[in-house]
Amino acid sequence: MVKRPAARLRATRQGAAIDEVLSANHGFRSAHEVYDELRRRGERVGMTTVYRQLKLLADSGVLDVVNRPDGEAGYRLCGPTAAEANGHHHHLVCQVCGYTVEVEGPEVEQWADRVASDAGFTNVTHTLEIFGDCQRHSPRSRRRKSS
């Protein structure tokens, strides 16, 4: 289980249920997917509550948020990685199943700092998600299995 920061304002039944849904999945899930899973489990929760809770968790640093290729935001509990030591990391995301790997990107950080500095920008932030097919869904992997 991921350690929760003190920024969580109040514990609610709905908040606990959302935490449970996110804890059970290691990929990114949309607000609608979280809502659908809650309803499937018999939770009485509104879509507005799901969005509000996800925003609260994202703002407090508990959730990673990515813009998926379909344009919808995906949410996932942050995992314990070395990249989190400085609070910043990137993601490799399977576009088929949502499986996610957190990765460090020192070259990306250096590039972003240089580009920002060259343009006279300060206090710069960025996000980077790389989408592809995980080993299980890779066409190369499927070819090997059928051989």
Backbone as CSV, one residue per row, in Angstrom:
resi,resn,N_x,N_y,N_z,CA_x,CA_y,CA_z,C_x,C_y,C_z
1,MET,0.841,-1.176,0.000,0.000,0.000,0.000,0.885,1.237,0.000
2,VAL,0.468,2.243,-0.746,1.229,3.478,-0.881,0.961,4.369,0.321
3,LYS,1.998,4.971,0.846,1.866,5.869,1.980,1.152,7.139,1.532
4,ARG,0.154,7.586,2.266,-0.625,8.764,1.940,-0.047,9.985,2.648
5,PRO,0.116,11.100,1.917,0.609,12.311,2.572,-0.475,12.949,3.435
6,ALA,-0.061,13.842,4.313,-0.979,14.513,5.220,-1.916,15.466,4.491
7,ALA,-1.687,15.732,3.216,-2.496,16.688,2.477,-3.943,16.225,2.304
8,ARG,-4.213,14.975,2.535,-5.582,14.469,2.414,-6.416,15.157,3.484
9,LEU,-7.388,15.955,3.059,-8.113,16.811,3.987,-9.023,16.051,4.940
10,ARG,-9.773,15.076,4.415,-10.650,14.329,5.303,-10.889,12.957,4.708
11,ALA,-11.007,11.998,5.573,-11.277,10.639,5.117,-12.790,10.455,5.041
12,THR,-13.264,9.970,3.916,-14.680,9.696,3.734,-14.833,8.264,3.244
13,ARG,-16.038,7.768,3.337,-16.326,6.433,2.828,-16.033,6.377,1.332
14,GLN,-16.442,7.416,0.603,-16.202,7.442,-0.836,-14.710,7.534,-1.145
15,GLY,-13.996,8.338,-0.362,-12.549,8.455,-0.565,-11.844,7.135,-0.339
16,ALA,-12.256,6.425,0.705,-11.663,5.113,0.984,-11.973,4.131,-0.143
17,ALA,-13.187,4.192,-0.678,-13.567,3.290,-1.772,-12.758,3.594,-3.025
18,ILE,-12.531,4.868,-3.305,-11.729,5.249,-4.472,-10.286,4.793,-4.282
19,ASP,-9.731,4.980,-3.079,-8.381,4.488,-2.782,-8.288,2.986,-3.041
20,GLU,-9.320,2.261,-2.622,-9.337,0.810,-2.784,-9.330,0.421,-4.264
21,VAL,-10.127,1.105,-5.076,-10.172,0.810,-6.513,-8.813,1.096,-7.148
22,LEU,-8.210,2.219,-6.802,-6.915,2.577,-7.384,-5.804,1.652,-6.892
23,SER,-5.894,1.204,-5.656,-4.883,0.297,-5.106,-4.914,-1.064,-5.784
24,ALA,-6.075,-1.448,-6.281,-6.228,-2.770,-6.892,-5.746,-2.808,-8.338
25,ASN,-5.325,-1.673,-8.875,-4.927,-1.619,-10.279,-3.626,-0.848,-10.399
26,HIS,-2.682,-1.367,-11.180,-1.381,-0.709,-11.301,-1.275,0.159,-12.539
27,GLY,-2.321,0.201,-13.339,-2.326,1.049,-14.521,-3.111,2.316,-14.266
28,PHE,-3.121,3.178,-15.257,-3.895,4.408,-15.169,-5.353,4.108,-15.472
29,ARG,-6.244,4.711,-14.705,-7.681,4.525,-14.887,-8.335,5.890,-15.005
30,SER,-9.278,5.998,-15.915,-10.001,7.258,-16.069,-10.992,7.414,-14.917
31,ALA,-11.486,8.627,-14.743,-12.501,8.870,-13.720,-13.730,8.004,-13.979
32,HIS,-14.092,7.845,-15.243,-15.250,7.008,-15.583,-14.996,5.541,-15.236
33,GLU,-13.783,5.061,-15.467,-13.455,3.677,-15.107,-13.506,3.476,-13.595
34,VAL,-13.021,4.460,-12.839,-13.088,4.388,-11.379,-14.553,4.385,-10.945
35,TYR,-15.338,5.283,-11.511,-16.765,5.370,-11.193,-17.484,4.056,-11.497
36,ASP,-17.238,3.514,-12.699,-17.885,2.254,-13.093,-17.527,1.116,-12.136
37,GLU,-16.262,1.056,-11.714,-15.838,0.011,-10.784,-16.503,0.195,-9.417
38,LEU,-16.604,1.430,-8.964,-17.275,1.694,-7.694,-18.735,1.250,-7.752
39,ARG,-19.408,1.570,-8.842,-20.810,1.186,-8.996,-20.946,-0.342,-9.060
40,ARG,-19.997,-0.986,-9.758,-20.010,-2.443,-9.853,-19.891,-3.067,-8.466
41,ARG,-19.126,-2.423,-7.588,-18.936,-2.914,-6.216,-20.094,-2.545,-5.294
42,GLY,-21.075,-1.839,-5.828,-22.237,-1.474,-5.022,-22.086,-0.184,-4.245
43,GLU,-21.051,0.591,-4.521,-20.846,1.865,-3.828,-21.826,2.905,-4.368
44,ARG,-22.398,3.654,-3.468,-23.273,4.758,-3.865,-22.425,6.018,-3.875
45,VAL,-21.995,6.398,-5.057,-21.114,7.551,-5.209,-21.442,8.226,-6.533
46,GLY,-21.377,9.536,-6.535,-21.657,10.288,-7.749,-20.383,10.575,-8.534
47,MET,-20.555,10.840,-9.811,-19.418,11.151,-10.677,-18.685,12.408,-10.204
48,THR,-19.422,13.393,-9.716,-18.802,14.625,-9.213,-17.889,14.323,-8.035
49,THR,-18.319,13.432,-7.165,-17.505,13.039,-6.012,-16.226,12.354,-6.471
50,VAL,-16.330,11.503,-7.485,-15.140,10.821,-8.013,-14.154,11.855,-8.550
51,TYR,-14.636,12.790,-9.385,-13.743,13.819,-9.918,-13.128,14.653,-8.794
52,ARG,-13.912,15.040,-7.819,-13.418,15.872,-6.717,-12.335,15.127,-5.936
53,GLN,-12.592,13.855,-5.646,-11.628,13.061,-4.873,-10.337,12.841,-5.667
54,LEU,-10.463,12.549,-6.958,-9.265,12.354,-7.789,-8.443,13.628,-7.861
55,LYS,-9.102,14.770,-7.995,-8.380,16.049,-8.034,-7.664,16.304,-6.710
56,LEU,-8.352,16.047,-5.598,-7.741,16.228,-4.286,-6.490,15.366,-4.142
57,LEU,-6.609,14.102,-4.527,-5.472,13.183,-4.426,-4.344,13.578,-5.372
58,ALA,-4.688,14.017,-6.582,-3.658,14.448,-7.538,-2.946,15.705,-7.031
59,ASP,-3.714,16.677,-6.544,-3.122,17.921,-6.033,-2.220,17.673,-4.827
60,SER,-2.530,16.632,-4.049,-1.718,16.346,-2.860,-0.501,15.478,-3.184
61,GLY,-0.377,15.042,-4.449,0.782,14.252,-4.848,0.621,12.757,-4.662
62,VAL,-0.560,12.311,-4.288,-0.797,10.880,-4.092,-0.988,10.168,-5.423
63,LEU,-1.559,10.867,-6.398,-1.835,10.271,-7.705,-0.950,10.844,-8.784
64,ASP,-0.554,9.994,-9.708,0.018,10.436,-10.967,-1.149,10.666,-11.910
65,VAL,-1.042,11.652,-12.775,-2.071,11.930,-13.768,-1.393,12.016,-15.126
66,VAL,-1.953,11.317,-16.111,-1.448,11.413,-17.478,-2.612,11.710,-18.413
67,ASN,-2.301,12.371,-19.506,-3.279,12.537,-20.567,-3.082,11.377,-21.521
68,ARG,-4.061,10.487,-21.574,-3.963,9.287,-22.386,-4.122,9.632,-23.857
69,PRO,-3.691,8.723,-24.735,-3.804,8.995,-26.173,-5.230,9.305,-26.626
70,ASP,-6.237,8.786,-25.905,-7.624,9.069,-26.279,-8.092,10.427,-25.771
71,GLY,-7.212,11.187,-25.100,-7.529,12.521,-24.631,-8.072,12.573,-23.211
72,GLU,-8.409,11.440,-22.643,-8.945,11.414,-21.285,-7.802,11.333,-20.277
73,ALA,-7.993,11.955,-19.122,-6.989,11.888,-18.062,-7.039,10.504,-17.418
74,GLY,-5.863,9.978,-17.088,-5.756,8.719,-16.371,-5.122,8.980,-15.015
75,TYR,-5.563,8.254,-13.999,-5.101,8.430,-12.622,-4.547,7.115,-12.099
76,ARG,-3.472,7.221,-11.309,-2.840,6.038,-10.742,-2.133,6.438,-9.467
77,LEU,-2.198,5.570,-8.460,-1.447,5.842,-7.241,0.034,5.863,-7.564
78,CYS,0.743,6.820,-7.018,2.186,6.884,-7.225,2.828,5.665,-6.584
79,GLY,3.797,5.108,-7.272,4.502,3.954,-6.745,5.799,4.352,-6.077
80,PRO,6.336,3.463,-5.267,7.593,3.757,-4.573,8.792,3.506,-5.488
81,THR,9.292,4.538,-6.124,10.452,4.393,-7.008,11.561,5.334,-6.576
82,ALA,12.721,5.078,-7.097,13.852,5.965,-6.818,13.571,7.357,-7.364
83,ALA,12.823,7.434,-8.460,12.512,8.735,-9.057,11.693,9.594,-8.106
84,GLU,10.921,8.968,-7.218,10.096,9.742,-6.310,10.912,10.438,-5.233
85,ALA,12.156,10.051,-5.082,12.985,10.693,-4.070,13.009,12.202,-4.288
86,ASN,12.991,12.636,-5.552,12.936,14.070,-5.822,11.544,14.505,-6.255
87,GLY,10.561,13.583,-6.189,9.184,13.924,-6.482,8.840,13.971,-7.955
88,HIS,9.761,13.658,-8.837,9.485,13.776,-10.266,9.902,12.494,-10.984
89,HIS,9.014,12.006,-11.823,9.319,10.819,-12.609,8.450,10.832,-13.865
90,HIS,8.735,9.918,-14.741,8.017,9.803,-16.010,7.419,8.403,-16.103
91,HIS,6.650,8.159,-17.152,5.949,6.881,-17.265,6.064,6.276,-18.644
92,LEU,6.196,4.958,-18.666,5.980,4.157,-19.866,4.617,3.515,-19.657
93,VAL,3.687,3.725,-20.588,2.312,3.269,-20.410,1.909,2.393,-21.592
94,CYS,1.413,1.175,-21.311,0.918,0.311,-22.374,-0.402,0.881,-22.868
95,GLN,-0.484,1.114,-24.158,-1.696,1.684,-24.731,-2.802,0.656,-24.911
96,VAL,-2.493,-0.616,-24.643,-3.503,-1.670,-24.736,-4.139,-1.924,-23.375
97,CYS,-3.298,-2.191,-22.352,-3.843,-2.597,-21.046,-3.632,-1.568,-19.945
98,GLY,-2.830,-0.527,-20.192,-2.594,0.494,-19.178,-1.470,0.184,-18.212
99,TYR,-0.823,-0.998,-18.347,0.313,-1.335,-17.482,1.318,-0.188,-17.537
100,THR,1.839,0.205,-16.386,2.683,1.385,-16.303,3.967,1.092,-15.555
101,VAL,5.055,1.653,-16.052,6.355,1.562,-15.398,6.837,2.990,-15.163
102,GLU,7.221,3.287,-13.934,7.793,4.591,-13.629,9.269,4.565,-13.980
103,VAL,9.734,5.634,-14.633,11.127,5.703,-15.059,11.713,7.071,-14.727
104,GLU,13.002,7.066,-14.500,13.724,8.321,-14.344,14.169,8.777,-15.726
105,GLY,14.365,10.059,-15.883,14.800,10.575,-17.172,15.770,11.723,-17.013
106,PRO,16.985,11.454,-16.502,17.916,12.566,-16.284,18.239,13.340,-17.562
107,GLU,18.267,12.649,-18.701,18.541,13.344,-19.964,17.410,14.300,-20.301
108,VAL,16.176,13.880,-20.037,15.011,14.735,-20.279,15.073,15.956,-19.378
109,GLU,15.440,15.736,-18.113,15.533,16.851,-17.164,16.578,17.866,-17.630
110,GLN,17.749,17.370,-18.066,18.813,18.261,-18.534,18.369,19.027,-19.774
111,TRP,17.704,18.322,-20.710,17.223,18.960,-21.930,16.200,20.047,-21.594
112,ALA,15.236,19.729,-20.721,14.197,20.699,-20.358,14.806,21.930,-19.695
113,ASP,15.772,21.715,-18.800,16.442,22.839,-18.137,17.176,23.710,-19.147
114,ARG,17.881,23.065,-20.096,18.641,23.822,-21.101,17.716,24.621,-22.016
115,VAL,16.666,23.983,-22.523,15.737,24.660,-23.424,15.069,25.836,-22.714
116,ALA,14.652,25.623,-21.471,14.007,26.693,-20.711,14.974,27.845,-20.470
117,SER,16.184,27.505,-20.062,17.177,28.528,-19.791,17.510,29.329,-21.053
118,ASP,17.686,28.627,-22.177,17.985,29.303,-23.442,16.876,30.267,-23.844
119,ALA,15.655,29.975,-23.477,14.511,30.829,-23.820,14.217,31.863,-22.731
120,GLY,15.021,31.856,-21.650,14.830,32.806,-20.572,13.708,32.450,-19.602
121,PHE,13.296,31.189,-19.591,12.235,30.757,-18.689,12.827,30.273,-17.368
122,THR,12.083,30.486,-16.296,12.451,29.974,-14.988,11.239,29.277,-14.383
123,ASN,11.443,28.580,-13.275,10.356,27.911,-12.563,9.569,26.996,-13.505
124,VAL,10.288,26.200,-14.270,9.706,25.366,-15.321,9.355,23.980,-14.776
125,THR,8.219,23.468,-15.193,7.834,22.090,-14.904,7.485,21.410,-16.220
126,HIS,7.398,20.094,-16.188,7.019,19.357,-17.396,6.502,17.980,-17.019
127,THR,5.849,17.361,-17.974,5.434,15.975,-17.821,5.861,15.237,-19.084
128,LEU,6.100,13.948,-18.934,6.454,13.117,-20.080,5.892,11.722,-19.864
129,GLU,5.073,11.303,-20.777,4.569,9.943,-20.785,4.901,9.345,-22.135
130,ILE,5.377,8.119,-22.124,5.699,7.410,-23.357,4.709,6.267,-23.477
131,PHE,3.954,6.247,-24.571,2.944,5.221,-24.779,3.438,4.226,-25.808
132,GLY,3.175,2.962,-25.556,3.552,1.895,-26.474,2.840,0.622,-26.062
133,ASP,3.344,-0.498,-26.548,2.769,-1.794,-26.197,3.716,-2.507,-25.241
134,CYS,3.185,-2.946,-24.092,4.005,-3.683,-23.134,4.413,-5.018,-23.754
135,GLN,5.290,-5.720,-23.070,5.806,-6.975,-23.602,4.677,-7.950,-23.910
136,ARG,3.659,-7.974,-23.064,2.543,-8.895,-23.269,1.734,-8.555,-24.526
137,HIS,1.676,-7.273,-24.890,0.855,-6.848,-26.018,1.662,-6.437,-27.247
138,SER,2.954,-6.589,-27.197,3.820,-6.213,-28.311,3.613,-7.162,-29.487
139,PRO,3.510,-6.647,-30.711,3.400,-7.531,-31.879,4.557,-8.527,-31.959
140,ARG,5.755,-8.110,-31.552,6.897,-9.033,-31.548,6.657,-10.174,-30.587
141,SER,6.095,-9.867,-29.421,5.820,-10.892,-28.423,4.753,-11.854,-28.929
142,ARG,3.727,-11.343,-29.604,2.657,-12.204,-30.140,3.204,-13.111,-31.242
143,ARG,4.134,-12.595,-32.064,4.727,-13.418,-33.135,5.504,-14.582,-32.555
144,ARG,6.269,-14.329,-31.486,7.065,-15.384,-30.861,6.167,-16.477,-30.293
145,LYS,5.038,-16.102,-29.714,4.140,-17.069,-29.110,3.497,-17.972,-30.163
146,SER,3.236,-17.437,-31.361,2.560,-18.222,-32.376,3.530,-19.062,-33.196
147,SER,4.814,-18.858,-33.017,5.816,-19.637,-33.777,5.985,-21.017,-33.233
